[in-house]
């Protein structure tokens, strides 16, 4: 009986316990399972005309609906609906040229799962339904527009000024940690 007790409290058991606790800690850090139950909602307005220090100019021309005309206000160049991949995902994606000539990718009414290391990617990959579309977005060209600000709501992602838009046709909510798309949208020119 004394020998059994000695084995159970020996260095081997302590080493196994340290490895098990360390493995559990790493697993929790890596997978971050609690994020599946945490929502982050972000509501951003579409950026308007850039502020300048110049004196105010004449009021912009208005369309019959009362909003700024396309020549002076934001203009949607392409849009598409998000489809689900690894996680249920919905919402609208728009590629918008702002009045100052810069571009943003706008996510509207986004609803997806939260997760570790989620990014917004502008890509050249085709959007495929089901599991066939989960891993295609890192196979070709893509521009990472930054971390996903929130898994719900409407938000804007600024494109780098030197981005040639002609080579990109889709947007993915990309999990960089596991190399998988949570959801994606094919962009159709408007």
Residue frames relative to the residue before (quaternion, step in Angstrom):
aa qw qx qy qz dx dy dz
X 1.0000 0.0000 0.0000 0.0000 0.00 0.00 0.00
X 0.6486 0.5253 -0.3132 0.4530 3.57 0.97 -0.79
X 0.6422 0.5320 -0.3223 0.4480 3.54 1.08 -0.71
X 0.6278 0.5275 -0.3295 0.4681 3.61 1.04 -0.76
X 0.6497 0.5151 -0.3124 0.4636 3.56 0.93 -0.86
X 0.6453 0.5267 -0.3161 0.4542 3.59 0.98 -0.80
X 0.6499 0.5081 -0.3162 0.4684 3.61 0.99 -0.80
X 0.6823 0.5031 -0.2920 0.4428 3.61 0.94 -0.90
X 0.7450 0.3516 -0.2251 0.5204 3.61 1.10 -0.43
X 0.4556 0.7217 -0.4218 0.3058 3.54 1.26 0.09
X 0.7470 -0.4250 0.2947 0.4177 3.55 -1.34 0.10
X 0.6070 0.5659 -0.3601 0.4262 3.61 1.07 -0.65
X 0.6670 0.4886 -0.3019 0.4746 3.58 0.91 -0.88
X 0.6479 0.5092 -0.3190 0.4681 3.59 0.93 -0.82
X 0.6488 0.5064 -0.3197 0.4695 3.60 0.96 -0.82
X 0.6541 0.5031 -0.3194 0.4659 3.61 0.96 -0.83
X 0.6385 0.5258 -0.3185 0.4631 3.58 1.02 -0.77
X 0.6449 0.5112 -0.3126 0.4744 3.61 0.98 -0.84
X 0.6517 0.5061 -0.3105 0.4719 3.61 0.96 -0.86
X 0.6635 0.5103 -0.3099 0.4509 3.59 0.92 -0.90
X 0.6688 0.4826 -0.3004 0.4792 3.62 0.91 -0.88
X 0.6508 0.5106 -0.3131 0.4666 3.59 0.97 -0.82
X 0.6518 0.5129 -0.3068 0.4669 3.60 1.00 -0.83
X 0.6491 0.5074 -0.3168 0.4700 3.58 0.99 -0.82
X 0.6478 0.5173 -0.3165 0.4611 3.60 0.98 -0.82
X 0.6559 0.4975 -0.3094 0.4760 3.57 0.95 -0.86
X 0.6461 0.5293 -0.3191 0.4478 3.59 0.95 -0.86
X 0.6567 0.4991 -0.3090 0.4734 3.57 0.97 -0.82
X 0.6468 0.5058 -0.3199 0.4728 3.58 0.96 -0.81
X 0.7014 0.4979 -0.2746 0.4298 3.58 0.81 -1.03
X 0.7800 0.3511 -0.1812 0.4854 3.60 0.78 -1.00
X 0.1152 -0.8348 0.5266 0.1124 3.62 1.13 -0.58
X 0.0178 0.8674 -0.4972 0.0089 3.61 0.79 0.99
X 0.5703 0.6107 -0.3861 0.3908 3.61 1.11 -0.51
X 0.5772 0.6085 -0.3837 0.3865 3.61 1.13 -0.50
X 0.5571 0.6098 -0.3944 0.4028 3.60 1.17 -0.45
X 0.7406 0.3649 -0.2077 0.5246 3.60 1.20 -0.48
X 0.6413 0.4835 -0.3308 0.4955 3.60 1.25 0.17
X 0.1410 -0.7853 0.5992 0.0669 3.57 -0.73 1.05
X 0.1279 -0.7492 0.6453 0.0774 3.53 -1.16 0.75
X 0.1123 -0.8093 0.5758 0.0276 3.58 -0.47 1.20
X 0.0429 -0.7773 0.6274 -0.0166 3.55 -0.91 1.03
X 0.0498 -0.7862 0.6160 -0.0009 3.58 -0.84 1.02
X 0.0558 0.7936 -0.5993 0.0887 3.57 -0.29 1.30
X 0.4104 -0.6718 0.5558 0.2673 3.55 -1.10 0.71
X 0.5606 -0.5601 0.4745 0.3832 3.56 -1.20 0.45
X 0.4821 -0.6769 0.4574 0.3164 3.61 -0.74 0.95
X 0.3388 -0.7401 0.5491 0.1895 3.55 -1.06 0.82
X 0.7809 -0.2493 0.2366 0.5216 3.52 -1.15 -0.67
X 0.5037 -0.6629 0.4614 0.3065 3.60 -0.90 0.91
X 0.4741 -0.6612 0.5097 0.2797 3.55 -1.09 0.81
X 0.0539 -0.7805 0.6218 0.0357 3.57 -1.07 0.74
X 0.5023 -0.6413 0.4782 0.3285 3.57 -1.25 0.24
X 0.4706 0.6694 -0.4434 0.3658 3.58 1.28 0.04
X 0.6087 -0.5417 0.4074 0.4123 3.60 -1.18 0.42
X 0.6066 -0.5763 0.3872 0.3873 3.60 -1.08 0.61
X 0.3574 -0.7198 0.5605 0.1999 3.53 -1.05 0.88
X 0.6983 -0.4157 0.3446 0.4700 3.53 -1.30 0.00
X 0.6111 -0.5639 0.4048 0.3803 3.57 -1.15 0.63
X 0.5108 -0.6540 0.4555 0.3225 3.60 -0.99 0.76
X 0.5746 -0.5724 0.4560 0.3665 3.51 -1.21 0.57
X 0.2462 -0.7773 0.5616 0.1410 3.55 -1.07 0.73
X 0.4560 -0.6450 0.5392 0.2922 3.50 -1.22 0.62
X 0.7040 -0.4495 0.3147 0.4509 3.62 -1.22 0.17
X 0.6545 0.5128 -0.3283 0.4481 3.64 1.09 -0.53
X 0.5545 -0.6345 0.3818 0.3797 3.59 1.24 -0.15
X 0.5967 0.5458 -0.3810 0.4482 3.60 1.21 -0.01
X 0.6627 -0.5002 0.3476 0.4357 3.60 -1.16 0.39
X 0.5250 -0.6304 0.4610 0.3384 3.56 -1.05 0.70
X 0.6616 -0.5340 0.3420 0.4002 3.61 -1.15 0.52
X 0.6114 0.5719 -0.3591 0.4125 3.59 1.10 -0.55
X 0.7903 0.3176 -0.1630 0.4980 3.61 1.06 -0.63
X 0.7394 0.3903 -0.2273 0.4993 3.60 1.13 -0.40
X 0.7230 -0.3911 0.3166 0.4734 3.54 -1.30 -0.08
X 0.1141 -0.7924 0.5983 0.0334 3.57 -1.07 0.80
X 0.3490 -0.7310 0.5510 0.2006 3.58 -0.79 1.04
X 0.2293 -0.7954 0.5524 0.0983 3.56 -0.69 1.16
X 0.7845 -0.0464 0.0669 0.6148 3.59 1.10 -0.73
X 0.0011 0.7980 -0.6027 -0.0021 3.56 -1.19 0.48
X 0.0299 0.7909 -0.6110 0.0182 3.52 -1.32 0.28
X 0.4559 -0.6654 0.5234 0.2746 3.55 -1.32 0.34
X 0.4582 -0.6810 0.5034 0.2700 3.55 -0.97 0.89
X 0.1521 -0.7470 0.6394 0.0998 3.55 -1.14 0.77
X 0.5443 -0.6341 0.4491 0.3162 3.56 -1.20 0.51
X 0.1073 -0.7383 0.6610 0.0806 3.51 -1.21 0.69
X 0.8398 0.0877 -0.0336 0.5347 3.62 -0.45 -1.19
X 0.7898 0.1158 -0.0508 0.6002 3.62 1.07 -0.73
X 0.6116 -0.5418 0.4217 0.3933 3.57 -1.19 0.57
X 0.0620 0.8020 -0.5817 0.1208 3.56 -0.69 1.16
X 0.0853 0.7819 -0.6148 0.0585 3.58 -1.01 0.83
X 0.4170 0.6773 -0.5423 0.2708 3.53 -1.33 0.37
X 0.4542 -0.6610 0.5290 0.2772 3.53 -1.36 -0.01
X 0.1862 -0.7483 0.6273 0.1087 3.55 -1.14 0.76
X 0.0298 -0.7895 0.6130 0.0051 3.57 -0.98 0.88
X 0.2432 -0.6961 0.6537 0.1699 3.53 -1.17 0.73
X 0.0363 -0.8397 0.5383 -0.0623 3.56 -0.43 1.28
X 0.2330 -0.7195 0.6350 0.1576 3.56 -1.05 0.87
X 0.3130 -0.7629 0.5428 0.1591 3.54 -0.77 1.10
X 0.7079 -0.4757 0.3193 0.4132 3.56 -1.26 0.34
X 0.6945 0.4708 -0.2817 0.4655 3.60 1.07 -0.65
X 0.6078 -0.5867 0.3375 0.4152 3.61 1.30 0.10
X 0.5521 0.5861 -0.4093 0.4291 3.61 1.22 -0.14
X 0.3235 -0.7481 0.5531 0.1726 3.56 -1.29 0.33
X 0.0744 -0.7661 0.6355 0.0606 3.54 -1.23 0.60
X 0.3055 -0.6436 0.6525 0.2581 3.49 -1.36 0.40
X 0.1228 -0.8015 0.5843 0.0328 3.56 -0.74 1.09
X 0.1784 -0.7400 0.6413 0.0967 3.54 -0.93 0.99
X 0.0613 -0.8039 0.5916 0.0073 3.58 -0.74 1.06
X 0.8507 0.0383 -0.0784 0.5184 3.53 -1.00 0.97
X 0.1585 0.8109 -0.5392 0.1630 3.56 1.03 0.85
X 0.0732 0.7569 -0.6474 0.0518 3.53 -1.09 0.81
X 0.2591 0.7385 -0.5812 0.2229 3.58 -0.42 1.25
X 0.6168 -0.5130 0.4224 0.4220 3.56 -1.30 0.01
X 0.4455 -0.6218 0.5589 0.3202 3.51 -1.24 0.44
X 0.0783 0.8049 -0.5854 0.0570 3.58 -1.15 0.43
X 0.6358 -0.5396 0.3846 0.3958 3.55 -1.28 0.14
X 0.8827 0.0558 -0.0376 0.4652 3.56 -1.10 0.81
X 0.2272 0.7789 -0.5457 0.2096 3.60 0.85 1.00
X 0.1032 -0.7903 0.6040 0.0002 3.55 -1.00 0.97
X 0.3269 -0.6747 0.6114 0.2531 3.54 -1.35 0.25
X 0.0581 -0.8130 0.5791 -0.0181 3.56 -0.66 1.16
X 0.2295 -0.6860 0.6735 0.1520 3.52 -1.17 0.81
X 0.0016 -0.8515 0.5192 -0.0734 3.61 -0.53 1.16
X 0.4455 -0.6575 0.5318 0.2939 3.52 -1.39 0.11
X 0.4903 0.6881 -0.4151 0.3373 3.61 1.28 0.03
X 0.4746 -0.6361 0.5125 0.3280 3.57 -1.13 0.59
X 0.4136 -0.6810 0.5415 0.2682 3.57 -1.14 0.62
X 0.0801 -0.8002 0.5943 -0.0027 3.54 -0.71 1.16
X 0.4995 -0.6528 0.4865 0.2963 3.55 -1.09 0.74
X 0.8426 0.2540 -0.1592 0.4475 3.55 -1.28 0.44
X 0.8149 -0.2788 0.2015 0.4665 3.54 -1.33 -0.40
X 0.5569 0.6144 -0.3910 0.3995 3.61 1.15 -0.48
X 0.7276 0.4352 -0.2384 0.4737 3.61 1.14 -0.52
X 0.4643 0.7302 -0.4210 0.2721 3.59 1.24 -0.16
X 0.8331 0.2635 -0.0820 0.4794 3.60 0.88 -0.89
X 0.4859 0.7227 -0.4041 0.2800 3.64 1.20 0.11
X 0.6185 0.6369 -0.3430 0.3068 3.59 1.06 -0.60
X 0.6961 0.4218 -0.2896 0.5036 3.60 1.15 -0.32
X 0.4792 0.6836 -0.4250 0.3498 3.60 1.27 0.22
X 0.7883 0.2579 -0.1264 0.5441 3.57 1.12 -0.58
X 0.7696 -0.2782 0.2591 0.5129 3.53 -1.04 -0.91
X 0.1433 0.7649 -0.6245 0.0658 3.53 -1.12 0.70
X 0.2135 -0.7223 0.6403 0.1507 3.51 -1.34 0.45
X 0.2810 -0.7433 0.5822 0.1718 3.57 -0.72 1.05
X 0.2327 -0.7992 0.5457 0.0969 3.56 -0.71 1.13
X 0.7059 -0.4503 0.2446 0.4890 3.56 1.28 0.19
X 0.7058 -0.4401 0.3479 0.4325 3.50 -1.37 0.02
X 0.5314 -0.5907 0.4998 0.3448 3.54 -1.17 0.66
X 0.4093 -0.7490 0.4707 0.2232 3.58 -0.66 1.13
X 0.7794 -0.1162 0.1065 0.6064 3.56 1.09 -0.72
X 0.4697 -0.6944 0.4632 0.2874 3.57 -1.06 0.62
X 0.7419 0.2564 -0.2013 0.5860 3.58 1.29 0.07
X 0.6795 0.5187 -0.3606 0.3731 3.56 -1.21 0.52
X 0.5093 -0.6023 0.5181 0.3308 3.53 -1.34 -0.45
X 0.0935 0.8173 -0.5512 0.1396 3.55 -0.75 1.08
X 0.3400 -0.7483 0.5479 0.1556 3.55 -1.26 0.57
X 0.1048 -0.7702 0.6281 0.0361 3.54 -1.15 0.80
X 0.3359 -0.7740 0.5096 0.1684 3.57 -0.52 1.24
X 0.3367 -0.7241 0.5679 0.1996 3.57 -0.99 0.89
X 0.5385 -0.5863 0.4767 0.3729 3.59 -1.05 0.65
X 0.5994 -0.6295 0.3738 0.3235 3.58 -1.00 0.86
X 0.7218 0.4413 -0.2533 0.4691 3.61 1.08 -0.60
X 0.4024 0.7265 -0.4722 0.2955 3.62 1.22 0.29
X 0.2650 -0.7363 0.6046 0.1488 3.58 -0.84 1.05
X 0.3077 -0.8133 0.4691 0.1544 3.57 -0.18 1.30
X 0.5590 0.6482 -0.3895 0.3400 3.61 1.12 -0.52
X 0.7051 0.4782 -0.2767 0.4445 3.62 1.09 -0.51
X 0.6890 0.4808 -0.2764 0.4667 3.61 1.22 -0.11
X 0.0876 -0.8390 0.5370 -0.0081 3.55 -0.91 0.94
X 0.7975 0.2092 -0.1210 0.5528 3.62 1.20 -0.02
X 0.2438 -0.7220 0.6261 0.1648 3.52 -1.39 0.26
X 0.0912 -0.7929 0.6016 0.0328 3.57 -0.99 0.89
X 0.3042 -0.6404 0.6636 0.2387 3.51 -1.28 0.61
X 0.0666 -0.8641 0.4956 -0.0570 3.53 -0.06 1.40
X 0.2594 -0.7283 0.6131 0.1623 3.56 -0.96 0.91
X 0.2881 -0.8036 0.5016 0.1398 3.55 -0.21 1.32
X 0.6158 0.5692 -0.3527 0.4153 3.59 1.06 -0.63
X 0.8080 0.2420 -0.1090 0.5260 3.61 0.94 -0.87
X 0.3984 -0.7524 0.4504 0.2689 3.60 1.30 0.22
X 0.5502 0.5768 -0.4080 0.4451 3.55 0.76 1.08
X 0.4238 -0.6882 0.5358 0.2444 3.55 -1.17 0.70
X 0.3373 -0.7086 0.5785 0.2226 3.57 -0.94 0.90
X 0.7601 -0.1835 0.1496 0.6052 3.58 1.13 -0.74
X 0.0904 -0.8063 0.5842 0.0199 3.58 -1.19 0.49
X 0.1873 -0.7617 0.6103 0.1107 3.53 -1.33 0.39
X 0.3561 -0.6763 0.6058 0.2212 3.55 -1.06 0.85
X 0.2971 -0.7663 0.5455 0.1644 3.60 -0.86 0.96
X 0.1227 -0.7769 0.6158 0.0473 3.56 -0.75 1.09
X 0.4710 -0.6850 0.4806 0.2792 3.59 -0.81 1.01
X 0.2335 -0.7760 0.5707 0.1329 3.57 -1.01 0.84
